């Protein structure tokens, strides 16, 4: 059993309050609110009595204008169409939905479809807890709530003229009953899948289940300081005060932080903002505070701070189950803290995982964000891929082990071929070359200043069995040991 509330003269927030007073299972479709009325008979009596209570509750919020409409039926589609098409209170017995909908105008389908397309939840604001300041927009402060900014950036659908309604009108179909009486194959042949969907709605058939309303309470905290602070040590105490209640709320909601947005309003009226994406959901207050502090250590504000705001983008909590046969992995919180400390010490560009780049430059790579191996994955598929990888490595005959920085060396050349290598690097052998292969000449990126290369490569075997990769920069004639062939 479902109930539909429709009152254009009453604010949508008031209609939602009425629905919430009867049941937590309700859905907003623009100005129309659908309630799951199953089980409410024990509290309010028969469906007719329930409809009377709903009508009276809506009338109390109304101040003149159009009288509120309430419809109760066995399907949410029938209740919604009856609320849009009939004034007052309408109660339909189970199994009589198609008969009750038959007299309604065919245009009610177009109205219902437009409401479903254009429906969106209004923004909600959480009450500030003790020690926090309620979030409020600040004119000229530069602070924008990440969630609200994201929502505002979405394009709003435009209401377009419904050609399907125009076609049905030209055919002389004026009511839902006339449309429902047409054979399904004929509707599909002329109107396609969308025509069948409209016909199902005209018969009161639900196309999808009711999606209950969920209050979006942002995981946000703010604190306006009595005196400006400067430095990370006093900021650490402020962040601890903000993250501890947020961490408790995340745990109660079984959520983890996917990203942390930090906004620091400075005494210069500027706002210093930082976005910290996290490799795995986490909610430990100490870990979140440490990661934010390390990020701010790398990108510090340039003036004292008088207001601190943090916003957490929530995600479902991480559920991890190890097996007795699987090797234990470090916790994502520990890995993230370690990476953050290394980034603060070495710089963002020097910490991460090396990945190949789309270039012919020898040894070209770049650093990407390090990701922990603790992810949701299929253990069987990963074990098989690991076995395949190990077997392919075992079948390799040789591999080039490159030096992180090529070693400058002295090479004696005869008739254009290297015949002797002399190097001062400990662990690298010098002497005559007994066999050589090459050269392999490569060059590229001559159009980019400081990025061009032009060199010859040689593989040479020494008397002690060591095989080197030798490289000569042709422009300057400098030789390097680039690696060892194992």
C-alpha positions as CSV (number, residue, x, y, z in Angstrom):
1,X,0.0,0.0,0.0
2,X,1.3,3.4,-1.0
3,X,0.1,7.0,-0.4
4,X,0.9,10.0,-2.6
5,X,0.8,13.6,-1.3
6,X,0.5,16.5,-3.7
7,X,0.0,20.1,-2.6
8,X,1.5,22.8,-4.9
9,X,0.5,25.6,-2.5
10,X,2.5,24.1,0.4
11,X,6.4,24.2,0.5
12,X,8.1,20.9,-0.3
13,X,9.9,21.0,3.1
14,X,6.5,21.0,4.9
15,X,5.2,18.1,2.9
16,X,8.3,16.2,3.7
17,X,7.8,17.0,7.4
18,X,4.3,15.6,7.2
19,X,5.5,12.4,5.5
20,X,8.3,12.0,8.1
21,X,5.7,12.2,10.9
22,X,3.9,9.1,9.5
23,X,6.8,6.9,8.2
24,X,10.5,7.1,7.5
25,X,10.0,5.3,4.2
26,X,9.1,8.0,1.8
27,X,10.4,9.4,-1.5
28,X,10.2,12.9,-3.0
29,X,9.4,13.3,-6.7
30,X,9.5,17.1,-7.1
31,X,6.4,18.5,-5.3
32,X,5.0,15.0,-5.1
33,X,5.8,12.8,-2.1
34,X,5.3,9.0,-2.1
35,X,4.9,7.1,1.2
36,X,5.2,3.4,1.9
37,X,2.0,2.9,3.9
38,X,2.5,-0.8,4.5
39,X,1.8,-1.5,8.2
40,X,0.4,1.9,9.1
41,X,-3.1,0.4,9.5
42,X,-2.2,-0.6,13.0
43,X,-1.6,3.0,13.9
44,X,-4.2,4.9,11.8
45,X,-6.8,2.4,11.0
46,X,-8.2,1.7,7.5
47,X,-6.7,3.2,4.3
48,X,-9.6,5.7,4.4
49,X,-8.7,6.8,7.9
50,X,-5.0,7.1,7.0
51,X,-5.9,9.3,4.0
52,X,-8.0,11.5,6.3
53,X,-5.2,11.9,8.7
54,X,-2.8,12.8,5.9
55,X,-5.2,15.3,4.4
56,X,-5.7,17.0,7.8
57,X,-2.0,17.2,8.4
58,X,-1.4,18.8,5.0
59,X,-4.3,21.2,5.6
60,X,-2.7,22.5,8.8
61,X,0.4,23.6,6.8
62,X,-1.6,25.2,4.0
63,X,-2.5,28.9,3.8
64,X,-5.2,29.1,1.2
65,X,-4.5,28.2,-2.4
66,X,-5.2,24.8,-3.9
67,X,-6.5,22.1,-1.5
68,X,-4.0,19.3,-0.9
69,X,-4.5,16.0,-2.8
70,X,-4.0,12.6,-1.2
71,X,-4.3,9.2,-3.0
72,X,-3.8,5.7,-1.6
73,X,-3.4,2.7,-3.8
74,X,-1.6,-0.7,-4.0
75,X,1.1,0.7,-6.3
76,X,3.1,3.9,-6.0
77,X,2.5,4.6,-9.7
78,X,-1.3,4.5,-9.3
79,X,-1.2,6.6,-6.2
80,X,1.0,9.2,-7.9
81,X,-1.1,9.5,-11.0
82,X,-4.3,9.7,-9.0
83,X,-2.9,12.5,-6.8
84,X,-1.9,14.4,-9.9
85,X,-5.2,13.8,-11.7
86,X,-7.9,13.9,-9.0
87,X,-8.6,16.5,-6.3
88,X,-9.2,15.7,-2.7
89,X,-8.8,12.3,-1.2
90,X,-8.8,9.1,-3.3
91,X,-8.6,5.6,-1.9
92,X,-8.5,2.7,-4.3
93,X,-9.1,-0.9,-3.3
94,X,-6.3,-3.4,-4.3
95,X,-6.8,-4.8,-7.8
96,X,-8.8,-1.8,-8.9
97,X,-5.9,0.5,-10.0
98,X,-6.4,0.3,-13.7
99,X,-10.1,0.9,-13.4
100,X,-9.5,3.9,-11.2
101,X,-6.9,5.4,-13.5
102,X,-9.0,4.9,-16.7
103,X,-10.9,8.2,-16.6
104,X,-7.7,10.3,-16.1
105,X,-6.4,12.5,-18.9
106,X,-3.4,11.1,-20.9
107,X,-1.5,14.3,-20.0
108,X,-1.1,13.1,-16.4
109,X,1.6,10.7,-17.7
110,X,3.6,13.6,-19.2
111,X,3.3,15.5,-15.9
112,X,4.5,12.5,-13.9
113,X,7.4,11.8,-16.2
114,X,8.6,15.5,-16.0
115,X,8.4,15.4,-12.2
116,X,10.5,12.2,-12.1
117,X,13.1,13.7,-14.5
118,X,13.4,17.1,-12.8
119,X,13.2,15.8,-9.2
120,X,16.2,16.4,-7.0
121,X,16.8,16.5,-3.2
122,X,17.0,19.9,-1.7
123,X,20.3,20.6,0.2
124,X,20.2,19.7,3.9
125,X,22.3,21.2,6.7
126,X,23.5,19.5,9.8
127,X,23.2,21.0,13.2
128,X,26.5,22.0,14.8
129,X,27.6,20.0,17.8
130,X,29.2,21.4,20.9
131,X,32.3,23.2,20.2
132,X,31.5,23.6,16.4
133,X,30.2,26.4,14.4
134,X,27.3,25.7,12.1
135,X,28.4,25.9,8.4
136,X,27.2,29.0,6.7
137,X,28.2,30.7,3.5
138,X,30.6,33.6,3.9
139,X,30.4,36.4,1.4
140,X,33.8,37.1,-0.1
141,X,35.5,34.4,2.0
142,X,36.2,32.1,-0.9
143,X,35.0,29.0,1.0
144,X,32.7,26.7,-1.0
145,X,31.3,23.5,0.4
146,X,32.7,20.8,-1.8
147,X,29.4,18.8,-1.7
148,X,27.3,21.8,-2.6
149,X,29.7,23.0,-5.3
150,X,29.6,19.5,-6.9
151,X,25.8,19.5,-6.8
152,X,25.6,22.9,-8.3
153,X,27.9,22.0,-11.1
154,X,25.5,19.3,-12.4
155,X,23.5,20.4,-15.4
156,X,19.8,20.6,-14.8
157,X,17.6,18.7,-17.2
158,X,15.6,20.8,-19.5
159,X,11.8,20.2,-19.8
160,X,11.2,19.5,-23.5
161,X,7.9,19.1,-25.3
162,X,6.8,15.5,-25.2
163,X,6.3,14.3,-28.7
164,X,4.8,11.1,-27.5
165,X,1.9,12.9,-25.9
166,X,1.4,14.8,-29.1
167,X,1.2,11.6,-31.1
168,X,-1.3,10.0,-28.7
169,X,-3.5,13.1,-28.9
170,X,-3.5,13.0,-32.7
171,X,-4.6,9.4,-32.5
172,X,-7.6,10.5,-30.5
173,X,-6.4,8.8,-27.3
174,X,-7.5,11.2,-24.5
175,X,-7.6,9.0,-21.4
176,X,-5.4,6.4,-19.6
177,X,-8.1,3.8,-20.1
178,X,-8.1,4.2,-23.9
179,X,-4.3,3.9,-23.9
180,X,-4.2,0.9,-21.7
181,X,-6.7,-0.9,-23.9
182,X,-4.4,-0.9,-27.0
183,X,-2.5,-4.2,-27.6
184,X,1.1,-4.2,-26.4
185,X,2.6,-5.2,-29.8
186,X,0.8,-2.4,-31.5
187,X,2.1,0.2,-29.0
188,X,5.7,-1.2,-29.4
189,X,5.5,-1.1,-33.2
190,X,4.5,2.6,-33.2
191,X,6.1,4.0,-30.1
192,X,8.9,1.6,-29.2
193,X,10.0,0.8,-25.6
194,X,9.0,4.2,-24.3
195,X,5.5,3.6,-25.4
196,X,5.4,0.3,-23.5
197,X,6.7,2.1,-20.4
198,X,4.0,4.7,-20.6
199,X,1.3,2.0,-21.1
200,X,2.6,0.2,-18.0
201,X,2.3,3.4,-16.0
202,X,-1.3,3.9,-17.4
203,X,-2.2,0.5,-16.0
204,X,-0.7,1.4,-12.6
205,X,2.3,-0.9,-12.8
206,X,5.4,0.1,-10.9
207,X,8.5,0.5,-13.1
208,X,10.9,0.5,-10.1
209,X,10.7,0.1,-6.3
210,X,10.3,3.1,-4.0
211,X,13.6,4.6,-3.0
212,X,13.3,5.9,0.6
213,X,14.5,9.4,1.4
214,X,17.9,9.6,3.2
215,X,18.9,12.8,5.0
216,X,22.3,13.8,3.7
217,X,24.0,15.0,6.8
218,X,27.4,16.3,5.8
219,X,30.5,15.1,7.7
220,X,31.7,18.6,8.3
221,X,33.1,20.5,11.3
222,X,34.3,24.1,11.7
223,X,35.9,26.1,14.5
224,X,36.3,29.9,14.6
225,X,39.3,30.7,16.8
226,X,39.4,33.5,19.3
227,X,43.0,34.3,18.5
228,X,44.8,33.6,15.2
229,X,47.3,30.7,15.3
230,X,50.5,30.2,13.4
231,X,52.4,27.0,12.9
232,X,51.4,23.3,12.8
233,X,51.7,22.5,16.5
234,X,48.7,24.7,17.6
235,X,46.8,23.7,14.5
236,X,47.3,20.0,15.5
237,X,45.2,20.6,18.6
238,X,42.4,22.3,16.6
239,X,42.3,19.5,14.1
240,X,42.1,16.9,16.8
241,X,39.1,18.7,18.3
242,X,37.4,18.6,14.9
243,X,38.3,15.1,13.7
244,X,37.4,13.2,16.9
245,X,33.6,13.8,16.8
246,X,33.7,13.3,13.0
247,X,35.5,10.0,13.4
248,X,32.8,8.8,15.9
249,X,30.0,9.8,13.5
250,X,31.8,7.9,10.7
251,X,32.0,4.8,12.9
252,X,28.3,5.0,13.9
253,X,27.3,5.4,10.2
254,X,29.7,2.6,9.1
255,X,31.4,5.0,6.8
256,X,35.0,5.8,6.0
257,X,36.7,8.9,4.6
258,X,37.4,8.8,0.9
259,X,38.8,12.4,0.8
260,X,39.4,15.2,3.3
261,X,38.8,18.8,2.3
262,X,40.6,21.4,4.6
263,X,39.9,25.1,4.5
264,X,41.9,27.6,6.5
265,X,40.7,31.2,6.6
266,X,43.7,33.4,7.1
267,X,44.0,36.8,8.7
268,X,44.6,38.3,5.2
269,X,40.9,37.3,4.4
270,X,42.2,34.7,2.0
271,X,41.2,31.0,2.2
272,X,43.9,28.3,2.0
273,X,42.2,25.1,0.8
274,X,43.7,21.6,0.4
275,X,42.2,18.4,-1.0
276,X,43.6,15.1,0.4
277,X,42.4,12.0,-1.4
278,X,42.9,8.8,0.6
279,X,43.9,5.4,-1.0
280,X,41.5,3.5,1.2
281,X,38.5,4.3,3.4
282,X,39.7,5.2,6.9
283,X,38.2,6.9,10.0
284,X,40.9,6.9,12.6
285,X,41.0,10.5,14.0
286,X,44.7,10.4,14.7
287,X,45.5,9.1,11.2
288,X,43.4,11.7,9.5
289,X,44.8,14.5,11.6
290,X,48.4,13.3,10.9
291,X,47.8,13.1,7.1
292,X,46.3,16.6,7.0
293,X,49.2,18.1,9.0
294,X,51.8,16.4,6.7
295,X,50.0,17.8,3.7
296,X,49.9,21.3,5.2
297,X,53.6,20.9,6.1
298,X,54.3,20.5,2.4
299,X,51.9,23.3,1.4
300,X,51.8,25.6,4.4
301,X,49.6,28.7,4.6
302,X,51.3,32.1,4.2
303,X,49.5,33.9,7.1
304,X,48.1,33.2,10.6
305,X,44.8,31.2,10.7
306,X,41.6,32.4,12.4
307,X,39.0,29.8,11.1
308,X,39.5,26.0,10.5
309,X,37.0,23.9,8.5
310,X,37.2,20.3,7.5
311,X,34.8,18.3,5.3
312,X,35.0,14.5,4.8
313,X,33.6,12.8,1.7
314,X,32.2,9.6,3.1
315,X,32.3,6.2,1.5
316,X,31.1,2.7,2.7
317,X,33.4,1.3,5.3
318,X,36.2,-1.2,4.4
319,X,35.5,-4.8,5.2
320,X,38.6,-6.9,5.0
321,X,38.9,-10.6,5.7
322,X,42.3,-12.3,5.5
323,X,42.9,-16.0,5.0
324,X,45.5,-18.3,6.7
325,X,47.2,-18.8,3.4
326,X,47.5,-15.2,2.4
327,X,50.5,-13.0,3.3
328,X,49.7,-10.2,5.8
329,X,49.8,-6.7,4.4
330,X,50.4,-3.4,6.2
331,X,47.3,-1.4,7.1
332,X,46.4,1.4,4.6
333,X,46.5,3.9,7.5
334,X,50.2,3.0,8.1
335,X,51.1,3.1,4.4
336,X,49.3,6.4,3.9
337,X,51.1,8.0,6.9
338,X,54.4,6.7,5.7
339,X,53.9,8.0,2.2
340,X,52.8,11.4,3.6
341,X,55.9,11.6,5.8
342,X,58.2,10.8,2.8
343,X,56.4,13.3,0.6
344,X,56.9,16.0,3.2
345,X,60.6,15.1,3.4
346,X,61.4,14.5,-0.2
347,X,58.7,16.4,-2.1
348,X,55.6,15.1,-4.0
349,X,57.4,14.4,-7.2
350,X,59.9,12.1,-5.6
351,X,57.5,9.6,-3.9
352,X,55.2,7.1,-5.5
353,X,55.2,4.2,-7.9
354,X,57.1,4.4,-11.2
355,X,55.1,4.0,-14.3
356,X,56.1,4.0,-17.9
357,X,55.2,6.9,-20.1
358,X,54.3,7.1,-23.8
359,X,57.8,8.0,-25.1
360,X,60.7,6.5,-27.0
361,X,63.1,8.1,-24.5
362,X,65.3,5.3,-23.0
363,X,64.4,4.8,-19.4
364,X,61.5,7.3,-19.5
365,X,59.1,7.0,-16.6
366,X,57.2,9.2,-14.1
367,X,56.0,8.9,-10.5
368,X,52.3,8.2,-9.8
369,X,50.4,7.9,-6.5
370,X,51.3,4.8,-4.6
371,X,48.3,2.5,-4.0
372,X,48.2,-0.2,-1.4
373,X,47.5,-3.7,-2.6
374,X,44.7,-4.0,0.0
375,X,41.8,-3.7,-2.4
376,X,38.6,-5.6,-3.2
377,X,39.6,-8.2,-5.7
378,X,39.1,-11.8,-6.9
379,X,41.6,-13.9,-5.1
380,X,41.5,-16.7,-7.7
381,X,42.1,-14.4,-10.6
382,X,44.9,-12.6,-8.9
383,X,46.6,-15.8,-7.8
384,X,46.4,-17.1,-11.4
385,X,47.9,-13.8,-12.7
386,X,50.7,-14.0,-10.1
387,X,51.5,-17.6,-11.2
388,X,51.5,-16.5,-14.8
389,X,53.8,-13.6,-14.1
390,X,56.2,-15.7,-12.1
391,X,56.4,-18.4,-14.8
392,X,57.0,-15.7,-17.5
393,X,59.8,-14.2,-15.4
394,X,61.3,-17.7,-14.9
395,X,61.4,-18.2,-18.7
396,X,63.4,-15.0,-19.3
397,X,66.9,-15.7,-20.6
398,X,68.3,-12.3,-19.7
399,X,67.2,-8.9,-18.4
400,X,68.8,-5.4,-18.3
401,X,69.3,-4.0,-14.9
402,X,69.5,-0.3,-15.4
403,X,71.5,2.0,-13.1
404,X,69.3,4.7,-11.6
405,X,71.9,7.2,-12.7
406,X,74.2,6.2,-15.6
407,X,77.8,5.9,-14.6
408,X,80.3,8.1,-16.5
409,X,83.1,5.9,-17.9
410,X,86.1,6.1,-20.3
411,X,85.9,4.0,-23.4
412,X,88.7,3.3,-26.0
413,X,87.4,3.1,-29.5
414,X,89.0,1.5,-32.6
415,X,87.5,1.8,-36.0
416,X,84.2,3.0,-34.5
417,X,83.8,0.1,-32.1
418,X,84.5,0.1,-28.3
419,X,87.5,-2.1,-27.4
420,X,88.2,-1.2,-23.7
421,X,86.3,0.1,-20.7
422,X,87.9,2.0,-17.8
423,X,85.7,3.0,-14.8
424,X,86.4,4.1,-11.3
425,X,83.1,2.9,-9.9
426,X,83.5,0.3,-7.2
427,X,81.9,-3.0,-8.1
428,X,82.2,-2.4,-11.9
429,X,85.0,-4.2,-13.7
430,X,87.4,-2.5,-16.2
431,X,89.4,-4.1,-19.0
432,X,89.3,-5.2,-22.6
433,X,86.0,-6.0,-24.4
434,X,86.0,-9.5,-25.8
435,X,82.7,-9.2,-27.7
436,X,80.4,-6.3,-28.7
437,X,77.1,-5.8,-30.4
438,X,75.8,-2.6,-31.8
439,X,75.4,0.2,-32.3
440,X,71.7,0.9,-31.9
441,X,71.1,4.6,-32.7
442,X,68.1,6.4,-31.2
443,X,67.1,10.1,-31.1
444,X,64.0,12.1,-30.5
445,X,62.2,15.0,-29.0
446,X,64.6,17.4,-30.8
447,X,61.7,19.9,-30.9
448,X,61.6,20.3,-27.1
449,X,64.4,22.4,-25.5
450,X,66.3,20.4,-23.0
451,X,64.5,17.1,-23.8
452,X,66.2,16.0,-27.0
453,X,68.5,12.9,-27.1
454,X,70.8,11.5,-29.7
455,X,72.9,8.4,-28.7
456,X,74.3,5.0,-29.7
457,X,73.9,1.9,-27.5
458,X,76.3,-1.1,-27.3
459,X,76.1,-4.4,-25.5
460,X,79.6,-5.4,-24.6
461,X,81.0,-8.5,-22.9
462,X,84.0,-8.2,-20.6
463,X,86.7,-10.8,-20.0
464,X,85.2,-11.8,-16.6
465,X,81.8,-12.5,-18.2
466,X,80.1,-9.3,-17.2
467,X,77.9,-7.8,-19.9
468,X,77.4,-4.0,-19.9
469,X,75.1,-1.7,-21.8
470,X,77.3,1.2,-23.0
471,X,75.8,4.4,-24.2
472,X,77.5,7.3,-26.0
473,X,76.0,10.7,-26.3
474,X,76.8,11.6,-29.9
475,X,76.6,15.3,-29.5
476,X,79.4,15.5,-26.8
477,X,81.1,12.1,-27.2
478,X,80.5,11.2,-23.5
479,X,80.3,7.4,-22.6
480,X,78.1,6.0,-19.8
481,X,77.5,2.6,-18.3
482,X,73.7,2.4,-18.4
483,X,73.2,-1.1,-16.9
484,X,74.2,-4.7,-16.6
485,X,72.6,-7.6,-18.5
486,X,71.8,-10.4,-16.1
